[in-house]
Amino acid sequence: MDIHNPTYVPGHKLLDGKSVLITAAAGAGIGYSAAKRAIEEGCRGIVISDIHEGRLEQAVTGLKEETGCEEVYGLICNVAVEDDVQALIAFAEDKLQGVDVLINNAGLGTSKNLVDMEDPEWFKVIDVTLNGTMRMTRHMMKVMRDRGNGGVIVNNASVLGWRAQREQSHYAAAKAGVMALTRCAALEAAEFGVRINAVSPSLAVHPMLKKSCPEELLAELEGKEAYGRGAEVWEVANIMMFLASDYSSYLTGEIISCSSQRS
């Protein structure tokens, strides 16, 4: 494969027979790509969530049309609301007769220097990105523990959990928290056969990023990557599929970096 111009990799049934729940999967980014990839990897059914009803309906229809899978369901969920989280997991448990894999993709980011940031903006990013991941993980751990046949949780972190960047103190703090949550929860979950890992993307290029990021800045960011480009969203999704699959059966509490920065 040409690392500078990668070719989409076909599925290899890594999730054959498993059921999957993914949060924030109705956009054009990593979540939707992970949902499509999970179906291509043979999952028997999937539930996706989002906070936008129209976009969620389109995503469910799109996944069915693109993959031919009929076992695709969607439910509105704001991961910052505990009742929504519990309702989503109950819905997925019912539709899928048990969730084997949870992928926590929901996150929120803005750009502002800390000195100019007000409490509401800080708290909103933390509540969705870190607390939302915690809520989903906490409740799914309870369900998987009580069911007694294991399971997998994959969290979406970020290299900003390790790396400093201007105007990203709130987002970086949240993602560093996701990393710490992943490591600590994994130790607890190991007692009842559940694995918890995270993927840590650097620059994943998708339509929303291209729309919101100035062209010159995007080019500068891509130029810092070893391959001279950002990751395709499906390349990040591929790592999620590995972490969700039995190929990573002896891996838990780890943060897998999807990054290749030169400086």
Helices and strands as residue ranges (DSSP letters): E 19-22, H 30-40, E 45-50, H 53-67, E 72-76, H 82-96, E 101-104, G 114-116, H 119-126, I 127-131, H 132-147, E 151-156, G 159-161, H 169-189, G 190-192, E 194-201, E 204-205, H 207-212, H 215-223, E 231-232, H 233-244, G 246-248, E 255-258
